[in-house]
Amino acid sequence: MRVAVVANPIRVSTDRLGAAVEGACRSRHWPAPTVRTTTVEDPGAGQAADAVTDGSDVVVVCGGDGTVREVASALAGTGVAMGIVPRGTANLYARNLGLPLGSVERALDVALDGEPHEADLGRARWGRRDGQVREGAFVVLAGIGHDARTVELVRPALKKHTQWVAYFVPALVTLGAPLLPMTVSCDGGPPEHHRLWCLLAGNVGRIPLGIEVLPGARIDDGLLHLAAVAPTMVVGWVPIALKGLLRWPGDVTGLDYTTATSVRVETESPLTIHVDGDEYGGVVWIEATIEGRVLRVHVPTDDGRRRTP
């Protein structure tokens, strides 16, 4: 097995990680790995593409959801497997895959020897009023509205020291924010006008504390799971939160779910969006689609034992 590593140097000591991966490859009688670090200009996709060109069999990405989505974007459709050593703030994709979060060594074992699983990948495009258009992949979800504003308000220092807990204070600030006018069209159908706190379009739906924001979403179902959140009063957040936490089967006022393969959202005023936790401001439209089973990712084996190469 030829192993390549793509690491975010802000999240991990690349020297220590490189030594760990080299030792793991040596113990398996595999060639020495190549280690590439991300940069501000190239946060992972270019390094992953180079690894594919070099003939790597598996690319181990070490970082948070943002780095994972960049690597996933480059590996989609190539047949080259992706292993993950989660070292980010929330590590949402790793949580949904059931990967070890507290141990680099255990995560590295799964990254190298885990069961290959064919997974979906989300794609998003968004535009500003000045005509600027950007695009990117997502492994977890993309959102538009006040949830993205919550991400935007998180202080980097607090995020560094308290991890995902840092999102709670900004969330409390935005809970009572007024609903936003949005026009939503699914699978090319007629546009529908709504007033929403946010709209989420996701590939997977589990977040910390076991909360399901997109119930039933799986990494390989080929569907884009949508949640339209629109509580009319602050107290309306109570049943919405309890549904996510306790997984109530019934309907909840101010929360609607549906599935599609594509969605387009337009807004009257520029809003903030987030794509796997990376926020972008001044957006007036966003499109999201899902690509079914284009990504090969290593997940824990059913019995927890090392898979024989």
N, C-alpha and C positions, 0 to 999 in steps of 0.2 A: 504494500500500500504506500502510495506517495502522498505525503501529508503537507499541506500548506497552512499557515496560520496568518490570519488577518486580525490585528489587535489594535484597540484604541489605547494609545499610550497614556491618556489621561485617566483611564479606568484601571490599568494594571501595569505592573512592572514588566516590561517586555523582556528584560534579561532573565528574570525569574520564571516567567511564563515559557520563554524559549527553552530554558534548561529543563523545565518540567516536561514539555512536549518532546524534546530530544530524548530524555530518559525513557519516556513512555514508548516512543518509537523503537529505541534500542532494545527494550525488553521484549518487544514483539518481533524483533529481527527485521524491522522495516528500515528503509533508507532514512537518513537524517532529514528533518523537515526544513522547509523554508519559512522564514518569519518576515512578514511585511507589516508596517505600521501605517495607520491612517493619518491623514493630514486634514487641515481645514479645507484645503482645495479639493481633496479627494478623500471623502470620509468612508471609503470601503469598496465601492464598486470597481474602481480601477485595479485595486490590488487583487480582488477576487477574479477579475477577468484575466489578469496576468497569470494567476495560478492555474486557471483553466488552460490557457495557452501553453503553459509549461508541462501539462499532462498530469496534474494532480488528480488523485482519486477522491480525496476528501479535503474540504476547506474548513478549518476550525476557526470560527469567529469568536473573539473575546471582547465583549463590550456590552452596551445596553441595546435597547430595541432599535435605536436609530442606526447603530452600526450593523445590527443584524439585518435590517431591511435593505441597507445598501448592498451588503454581500448577497442577500437573497435575490435582489434584482438582477445581479450579474450572473448568478448561477441558474436561474430559472431556464428550463428548457435544455440545459447542457448535459444533464445526467450525472453531473458531478455532485457528490453528496455534501451537505452542510452539517457540521457539528457545532454545538454552541456551548461556550463557557460563559454563563451569564454574569456580568459584572456591572450592570447598570443600576439605575435608581429603582424602577419598578419591575423590570424584567418580566413584562407581561407575557410575551410570547413563550419564554421559558416556563412560566407558570402553567400556561395552557398545554405545554408539551409534557408536563410532569418532570422536568429536569431538576437535578439537585441544585439548590441555590446557595448553600452555605459552604460548599467545599469545592475548591478548584480541582482537586484530584479526582473526586467522584464525578464531577461534571466532565472532566477530560476523558474519563473512562467511557462515558456514554457517547461523547463526541467522536471518539475513535472506534468504539465497538458496538454502539447502539444499533437498534434495528432500523434499516432504511424504510422510511415511510413517505409515500407520495402525498404532498400537501399543496393546498391552493395558495395563490398569491394575489393580493389586491394591487390595483393600479389606480392612481389618481392624477387628474389634471385640474389645474385651477388658474383663474385669470383675474387680473386687476382691471380697474377702470381705464388705466392708461394703455391697455392692450397687451401688457406683459403676461406671458403664459409660462407656467412651470409645470413640472410633472415629477412623479416619484412613486415608488412602490410602497406598500404597507403590508406587514405581516399580522398586525393586530387590528387597528381600525383608524379611520379618518373621521374627523368631526368638524362641524361648523356651528358657531354660536357661542354661548356663554361657557360651555365646557372648554372650548379652546382658549377663551379668555382666562379661565382658571389656570390653564397650563402657562399662559403668558405671564401671569402674575407671580408665579413661583420664584422665589429668590434663589439664585444659584448656590449661595452659601448655605442656606437652610436645606436645600435639596441635597447638597453634598453630605451634610452631617446627620440628617434625619431620614434620608431615603424617601420612600413613597409617602410617608406621613406628612411631608412638606406640602402636599397638595390639599390638605384638609382646611387650613386657614383661608387660602384664596377661594376655596369652594364655598365656605360659609359666607364670604363677602358677596359672591355672585348669586346665591340662591334666590334672593328676592328681586333679581334684575327683571325688567319687563320683557315680555315675550317679543320675539323678532319676526317680522314678516319674511316668509320664504316661499318660493315657488318650487315645487318638487315634482319631478317626472321620473317614473320608473320604467325601465326597459323600453324607452322610446314612446311611452304612452302619453296621453294628454296631461298637461301641467295642472297641478292642484295647488291652491293657495292655502297656506297655513300660517299660524302664528306660533312659533316654537321657542323654547329655551335653548334647545340644540337639536341637531339631527346627527346621529351616528351611523356610519356605514362600516361594518366590520367583517373580518375573517374569523376571528375568535372572540369570545366574550367574557372570559373570567378575569377579574382583577383582584387585588389583595383583599384579605378577609373572606375569600371564597365567594365574593359577590359576583352574580351573573348579570352583566348589563345587556347581554345578547343571548337569552336562553336558547339552548339547542344548537348553537353555532359549533361546527366541527371544522377541523383543519382541512378536511378532504371532502366536504359535501358539495363543492362547486357552486355555492350560493353566497351572495352578498346579503348579510343580515342587517336590517335597518331598524333603528329605534328612534321614534319621534317623541321627544320629551317636552311636555307643555303643561306643567302645573300652574293653575290659575292663582294660587295663593301659596305662601311659604309652607303652611301646614300640609299642603298637598304633597310635599316631599316625603312625608312620613310613610304612606303606603308604597310610594315608589321605592324608597330605600328598603323597606321590609320585603318587598317582592324580590329585589335583587339579593338580599341577604338570606331570606328564608325560602326563596324560590316558590312563592305562592303560585298555584296553577291558574287562578282566575285572572280576569281583567282588572286593571287599575286605572282610575281616572287620571288623565294627563300623561298616559304612556301607551304608545301604540307600536306594535311590532309588525314587520312584514319581511319578505325575502324577495330578492330580484337578482339579476345578473349585472345590472347597471343602474345607476341613478344619477340625475343631474339636479343640482340645487342652485337657484338664482336668488339674489337678495337685492333689496332696494338700496341699501346703504352698505358700504364696505365693512366686512366683518373679519374676524380672526378665525383661521382654521388651524387644525393640527393634524399631522400625519405621523402616526406612531410616536406621539409626544413632542414632535418638532413643530413649533408654531410659525405661522406665516400670516402677516397682517394685510389689510387693504384688499381683501378678496371679495369679488362680486359674483363669482360662480365657481362651482366645483363639480367635477364629474368623477365617479368612481365605478370601477368594474372589477370583476373577479376572473382570474384565470385558473381553471381547474387542474389540480394535480400536476403542476409544472415544476414543482420544487421537491427535490429529494432531501429529506432531513433525517438525521439520526435521533431516535427516541429511545427511552429505556425499554429493554426487553421485558416480556411479561413476567419472567421468573427472576428478573434482576441480575441474572448472571451475564458474564461476558459472552458476546456472540463470537462464534468461531469464524474467522475471516475465510 
